[in-house]
Amino acid sequence: MWLLNLTIPFLLACTDPTNSVAPVTEDIPEYTFRVVNTYFHDAMAFTQGLVVEDSVFYEGTGGNQFYRGTGGNRESTLRRVKVETGEVLQIHRLSSILFGEGITIFNNRIYQLTWKSNSGIVYDKNTFEDLRSFAYPTEGWGLTHDGEQFIMSDGTSILYYRDPITFEEIGRRAVLANGVAIDNLNELEYVNGEVYANVWQTDRIARINPVDGRVVGWIDLTGLLDPSETQDPDAVLNGIAYDAANDRLFVTGKLWPKIYEIEVVSK
């Protein structure tokens, strides 16, 4: 089992949520962006999770019968979306009492968190058949994996590391920038050995070292979406998808009319 291959120092570090090593003040690199391509996105999709695989997007959206945003009632869905056109190729609607959150794909299964129900859903990737559920004690926000373990956020500064079979917690890390906890970690994506995390209600993505929780870079996406394209205060940046096969990075937001393929460049 993969867990046996992890080193003891890594496990000990992961289980210490306080990052007890004395913080070292450093200049954290700042990045901006260059737009490579722009694609249509359903402006009614309250994006909570985004993955790209085999040239299609898999998207999880949020909402339920108890939630009324500025745009009225919203529903939680799981979608397969054509990258080039934004066409919804397949859709699964969650129970009206569930609020869908982050998603990831692992071993041909889609895993979707829910916000406050302390449970998630496992789907067949091809059919969207609901296969089983899994539990966790916190809220569910973002979800990704590094090929061996799930990495989950709950809206705090903590990243949780979970077994991909049982979903049991096997470690956790506080995310710090120069010793300061970074709260509101939301949608996650694993990109070339780092965890990229949307920081809710900001235009910034934190680039995180998954071993020690340090923020090793900031991506500033201010100005990516023209403010005239949405007036909804809930329409904040949220959604990161990395196409490892073609080295492409996509970002979007809740209720955004566009998905952007971007190149990250130094400021």
C-alpha positions as CSV (number, residue, x, y, z in Angstrom):
1,M,0.0,0.0,0.0
2,W,1.3,3.5,-0.9
3,L,1.2,4.7,2.7
4,L,4.0,2.4,3.6
5,N,6.3,4.3,1.2
6,L,5.9,7.6,3.0
7,T,8.8,8.6,5.1
8,I,8.2,9.0,8.9
9,P,9.4,12.6,8.9
10,F,6.7,13.5,6.3
11,L,4.0,11.8,8.4
12,L,5.1,13.6,11.5
13,A,5.1,16.9,9.7
14,C,1.7,16.3,8.2
15,T,0.1,15.6,11.5
16,D,1.3,18.9,13.1
17,P,-1.3,21.5,12.2
18,T,0.6,24.3,13.9
19,N,3.8,24.1,11.8
20,S,5.9,24.3,14.9
21,V,9.1,25.0,13.1
22,A,10.0,28.7,13.6
23,P,8.8,30.7,10.6
24,V,11.5,32.2,8.3
25,T,10.7,35.5,6.8
26,E,11.2,35.4,3.0
27,D,10.2,37.2,-0.1
28,I,7.4,35.1,-1.6
29,P,7.4,35.3,-5.4
30,E,4.5,37.2,-7.0
31,Y,3.1,36.1,-10.4
32,T,0.6,37.5,-12.8
33,F,-0.9,36.0,-16.0
34,R,-1.1,36.0,-19.7
35,V,-4.4,34.8,-21.3
36,V,-3.7,32.1,-23.8
37,N,-7.3,31.2,-24.8
38,T,-10.8,32.2,-23.6
39,Y,-13.7,29.7,-23.6
40,F,-17.4,30.0,-22.9
41,H,-18.7,29.1,-19.4
42,D,-22.2,28.8,-18.2
43,A,-22.8,32.0,-16.2
44,M,-25.4,30.2,-14.1
45,A,-22.9,27.6,-12.9
46,F,-21.9,28.3,-9.3
47,T,-18.5,26.7,-9.8
48,Q,-17.1,24.8,-6.8
49,G,-14.7,22.3,-8.4
50,L,-13.1,22.1,-11.9
51,V,-11.0,19.3,-13.4
52,V,-9.8,18.8,-17.0
53,E,-9.1,15.3,-18.3
54,D,-9.2,13.8,-21.9
55,S,-9.9,17.3,-23.3
56,V,-13.2,17.8,-21.4
57,F,-14.0,19.7,-18.2
58,Y,-15.6,18.0,-15.2
59,E,-17.3,20.6,-13.1
60,G,-19.0,20.5,-9.7
61,T,-21.5,23.3,-8.9
62,G,-23.2,24.4,-5.7
63,G,-26.6,25.3,-4.4
64,N,-29.6,23.7,-2.7
65,Q,-33.1,24.4,-1.6
66,F,-32.0,26.2,1.5
67,Y,-29.5,28.5,-0.3
68,R,-30.6,31.7,-2.1
69,G,-27.8,33.8,-3.5
70,T,-28.3,37.1,-5.2
71,G,-29.3,35.2,-8.4
72,G,-32.0,33.2,-6.7
73,N,-32.1,29.5,-6.1
74,R,-29.3,27.4,-7.4
75,E,-28.8,23.7,-7.7
76,S,-25.8,21.4,-7.2
77,T,-24.6,19.5,-10.2
78,L,-21.9,17.4,-11.6
79,R,-21.2,18.1,-15.3
80,R,-19.1,17.0,-18.2
81,V,-18.4,20.1,-20.4
82,K,-16.8,20.5,-23.8
83,V,-13.8,22.7,-23.5
84,E,-14.0,24.5,-26.8
85,T,-17.7,25.5,-26.7
86,G,-18.8,25.2,-23.1
87,E,-21.5,22.7,-24.2
88,V,-22.8,20.6,-21.2
89,L,-22.4,17.0,-22.5
90,Q,-23.6,15.3,-19.4
91,I,-25.2,16.4,-16.1
92,H,-26.1,14.9,-12.8
93,R,-28.3,16.8,-10.3
94,L,-27.6,16.2,-6.7
95,S,-30.3,15.9,-4.0
96,S,-32.0,19.2,-3.3
97,I,-30.7,19.1,0.3
98,L,-27.1,18.8,-0.7
99,F,-24.7,21.7,-1.6
100,G,-22.0,20.4,-4.0
101,E,-18.4,21.5,-3.5
102,G,-15.0,20.5,-4.8
103,I,-14.3,17.5,-7.1
104,T,-11.4,15.4,-8.2
105,I,-10.9,12.3,-10.4
106,F,-9.0,9.3,-9.1
107,N,-8.8,5.8,-10.6
108,N,-11.6,6.5,-13.0
109,R,-13.9,7.7,-10.2
110,I,-15.2,11.2,-9.5
111,Y,-15.2,12.3,-5.9
112,Q,-17.4,15.2,-5.0
113,L,-17.6,17.0,-1.6
114,T,-20.6,18.6,-0.1
115,W,-20.5,21.8,2.0
116,K,-22.1,21.1,5.4
117,S,-23.4,17.5,5.1
118,N,-20.2,15.9,6.3
119,S,-20.3,13.5,3.4
120,G,-19.2,13.2,-0.2
121,I,-20.2,11.1,-3.2
122,V,-18.2,8.7,-5.5
123,Y,-19.4,8.5,-9.1
124,D,-18.4,6.3,-12.0
125,K,-16.5,8.7,-14.2
126,N,-18.2,7.7,-17.5
127,T,-21.8,7.2,-16.4
128,F,-22.0,9.5,-13.4
129,E,-23.6,6.6,-11.5
130,D,-23.7,7.3,-7.8
131,L,-21.5,4.4,-6.4
132,R,-21.1,5.2,-2.7
133,S,-20.6,7.9,-0.1
134,F,-17.8,8.8,2.2
135,A,-17.7,10.8,5.5
136,Y,-15.6,13.5,7.0
137,P,-16.2,15.7,10.2
138,T,-15.5,19.1,8.7
139,E,-17.1,21.3,6.0
140,G,-16.1,20.3,2.5
141,W,-14.6,23.0,0.2
142,G,-11.8,21.9,-2.2
143,L,-10.4,18.5,-3.2
144,T,-7.5,17.3,-5.3
145,H,-4.9,14.5,-5.1
146,D,-1.2,14.0,-5.8
147,G,-1.6,10.5,-7.3
148,E,-1.3,8.8,-3.9
149,Q,-3.4,10.7,-1.4
150,F,-6.3,13.1,-1.4
151,I,-5.8,16.7,-0.3
152,M,-8.8,18.6,1.0
153,S,-9.7,22.1,2.3
154,D,-12.6,23.1,4.6
155,G,-12.5,26.9,4.3
156,T,-9.9,27.3,7.1
157,S,-6.1,27.4,6.7
158,I,-5.7,23.6,7.0
159,L,-5.1,21.1,4.3
160,Y,-6.2,17.6,5.2
161,Y,-4.5,14.5,3.7
162,R,-6.8,11.6,3.3
163,D,-6.5,7.9,2.2
164,P,-8.0,7.6,-1.3
165,I,-9.7,4.3,-0.4
166,T,-11.1,4.9,3.1
167,F,-11.0,8.7,3.1
168,E,-9.6,8.5,6.6
169,E,-7.4,11.4,7.6
170,I,-3.7,10.5,7.5
171,G,-2.3,14.0,8.1
172,R,-2.8,17.7,8.0
173,R,-0.9,20.9,7.5
174,A,-1.6,24.5,8.3
175,V,-0.9,26.8,5.3
176,L,1.3,29.7,6.3
177,A,2.8,32.7,4.4
178,N,5.8,34.0,6.5
179,G,4.2,32.4,9.6
180,V,0.7,33.9,9.0
181,A,-2.1,31.4,8.5
182,I,-3.9,31.7,5.2
183,D,-7.6,31.2,5.8
184,N,-10.5,30.6,3.3
185,L,-8.6,28.0,1.3
186,N,-11.1,26.9,-1.3
187,E,-10.8,25.1,-4.7
188,L,-7.6,23.1,-5.0
189,E,-5.5,21.7,-7.8
190,Y,-2.3,19.7,-7.7
191,V,0.1,21.2,-10.3
192,N,3.7,20.0,-10.8
193,G,4.3,19.1,-7.1
194,E,2.5,22.1,-5.7
195,V,-1.0,22.6,-4.4
196,Y,-2.7,25.6,-6.0
197,A,-5.5,27.0,-3.8
198,N,-8.1,29.7,-4.5
199,V,-8.4,32.0,-1.5
200,W,-12.1,32.7,-1.3
201,Q,-13.3,36.2,-2.0
202,T,-9.9,37.3,-3.4
203,D,-8.3,37.3,-6.8
204,R,-5.3,35.4,-5.6
205,I,-4.2,31.8,-5.9
206,A,-1.7,30.4,-3.3
207,R,1.0,28.1,-4.5
208,I,1.6,25.8,-1.6
209,N,4.4,23.3,-0.8
210,P,2.3,20.2,0.2
211,V,5.0,18.8,2.5
212,D,5.4,21.8,4.9
213,G,2.4,24.0,4.1
214,R,4.5,27.0,3.1
215,V,3.1,29.4,0.5
216,V,5.9,29.5,-2.1
217,G,4.2,31.9,-4.5
218,W,1.1,34.0,-5.2
219,I,-0.7,34.2,-8.5
220,D,-2.5,37.6,-8.8
221,L,-5.5,37.3,-11.2
222,T,-6.8,40.8,-10.7
223,G,-8.4,42.1,-13.8
224,L,-8.8,38.7,-15.5
225,L,-12.6,39.1,-15.7
226,D,-13.8,42.5,-16.8
227,P,-16.1,43.8,-14.0
228,S,-18.7,44.7,-16.5
229,E,-19.3,41.1,-17.4
230,T,-20.9,40.2,-14.0
231,Q,-22.6,42.3,-11.3
232,D,-23.2,39.5,-8.9
233,P,-21.2,39.8,-5.6
234,D,-21.1,36.0,-5.4
235,A,-19.2,35.8,-8.7
236,V,-15.7,35.4,-7.2
237,L,-12.7,33.6,-8.6
238,N,-13.0,29.8,-7.9
239,G,-12.0,27.0,-10.2
240,I,-8.5,25.7,-11.2
241,A,-7.9,22.8,-13.6
242,Y,-4.5,21.6,-14.8
243,D,-4.1,19.6,-18.0
244,A,-0.9,17.7,-17.2
245,A,-0.8,15.9,-20.6
246,N,-0.7,19.2,-22.4
247,D,0.7,21.5,-19.7
248,R,-2.3,23.8,-19.8
249,L,-3.8,25.7,-16.8
250,F,-7.4,26.8,-16.7
251,V,-9.2,29.2,-14.2
252,T,-12.7,30.5,-13.8
253,G,-15.1,31.7,-11.1
254,K,-18.5,31.2,-9.7
255,L,-21.1,32.5,-12.2
256,W,-18.3,33.7,-14.6
257,P,-19.2,33.7,-18.3
258,K,-15.8,32.5,-19.3
259,I,-13.1,30.0,-18.6
260,Y,-9.5,31.2,-19.2
261,E,-6.5,29.2,-20.2
262,I,-3.6,31.2,-18.8
263,E,0.2,31.2,-18.6
264,V,1.6,32.1,-15.2
265,V,4.4,34.7,-15.6
266,S,6.6,36.6,-13.1
267,K,5.6,40.1,-12.1
